């Protein structure tokens, strides 16, 4: 399966928000909103907010993507992803994702 690697290394192809957007799946939006409200302790996440084509892809973005510190850093530096950065291995910003989703760092390493 082809991957669509986000700035941080997450695979957007497997992201429920992207899948729900691409397939216009209302039930998946509802389930994702429920899951993310609990997971991120964010009671304001609604099914209507679950729309995203991928953080660096054209199209709609999930609200957090627009304020994501990792995405903003990548864009400010003119990189495609964190894989282009010399401090990837020691970066505290992206490290916050990699400690919980170790496959994200592997996705980034596979780009080089």
QUIHU-V361580 format. One record per pair of residues at least 6 apart in sequence whose C-alpha atoms are under 6 Angstrom apart, sorted by sequence separation. I is the first residue (numbers start at 0). J is the second residue. D is the distance in whole Angstrom. If there is no record, write none. Layout:
BEGIN
i->I j->J d->D
i->I j->J d->D
END
This chain:
BEGIN
i->4 j->10 d->5
i->36 j->42 d->5
i->52 j->58 d->6
i->3 j->10 d->5
i->52 j->59 d->6
i->2 j->10 d->6
i->3 j->11 d->5
i->19 j->27 d->6
i->36 j->44 d->6
i->51 j->59 d->5
i->3 j->12 d->6
i->19 j->28 d->6
i->51 j->60 d->4
i->2 j->12 d->6
i->51 j->61 d->5
i->50 j->61 d->5
i->32 j->44 d->6
i->32 j->45 d->5
i->32 j->46 d->5
i->29 j->46 d->5
i->28 j->46 d->5
i->28 j->49 d->6
i->82 j->107 d->5
i->20 j->50 d->5
i->20 j->51 d->6
i->16 j->49 d->5
i->16 j->50 d->6
i->17 j->51 d->5
i->16 j->51 d->6
i->17 j->52 d->5
i->11 j->53 d->6
i->5 j->54 d->6
i->6 j->70 d->6
i->6 j->80 d->4
i->7 j->81 d->6
i->6 j->81 d->6
i->9 j->103 d->5
i->8 j->103 d->4
i->8 j->104 d->6
i->8 j->106 d->5
i->8 j->107 d->5
END
